[in-house]
Amino acid sequence: MAVCVAIIGKDNSPKYFCCLNPDEELGFQYKVLSSLDVVEEKLNTTNKGTNDLRELYLGMLYSLETHKIYGYVTNTKIKFIIVVDSTNMALRDNEIRSMFRKLHSEYADIVCNPFYIPGDAICSKSFDVNVKNIMTGTV
Amino acid sequence: MSDDAVFEFLHSELINYIISQNEGKSKEGKDEDLSNIEYIGFSTGYRIIERLTKEMPRFKDELDTMKFICTDFWSALYKKQIDNLRTNHQGVYVLQDNSFRFLTKLSSGKQYLEVAPRFVAFTCGIIRGSLANLGIGCLVTAEVQNMPSCKFHIQVQRT
């Protein structure tokens, strides 16, 4: 299970942030925002190279002593970041990938809500609940 | 089958609504004000593209994006693909649909040619909104010469 999920907009401004432990939020914000450079780097190199890295899922961005950080960028340049505890060996690449896919579906649903203005921060109770479920793996 | 009809009814009712709203306003020139329909299309396109590109691999370039618009995007909305895509490779794309869904229900003679812009404005907005969210700013205009066929001109804005 993930410890933190973040959604970053086109212009690299945070749209949504959710951690299991609210006390650690500041530290996670720092980790997530510093991983954006890696995201940018990955996007630029895949554009130039001929290798077939056109998948939305970017894989692991980098790993720290305590946490691993994974990234995903949609076609509309919205970035999803998931932070996982390093000690958690149960999470394979495939599980992370499916978490991102579920998160993307949730995001597509919230964007199609006429009361949500694209580009604003997301504040929706049902979205909160669904994201928490994805993080804890109860869906 | 039935949900296809719902979209068409909603679309024609939307046009009726906007046109009737415009009636009270003073008319300057003979062109109708379709900017509201276009704007509704824009925000629809901006939102729906997130859902439609969910399963797609990342687009290589602009042309790749246009091909997506002509195939998957068009069949999701209009149940058919674009019949002809032309480009000058300098940011102008012309999409031709030989039997555009919103025009096939009208008489194909010259009778309704002058109200045809009403039925293509929403689609212009959808295309503009979708491309805007994909990072391509553009101008979209439509041209109807013979009734059920329609050409969309997309002019990409270079910074």
Interface residues (C-beta under 8 A of the other chain):
Chain A: K10 T46 N47 R54 E55 L56 V73 T74 N75 T76 K77 I78 H104 S105 Y107 A108 V111 C112 P118
Chain B: Y46 R47 I48 I49 E50 R51 T53 K54 M56 P57 R58 F59 K60 N133 L134 G135
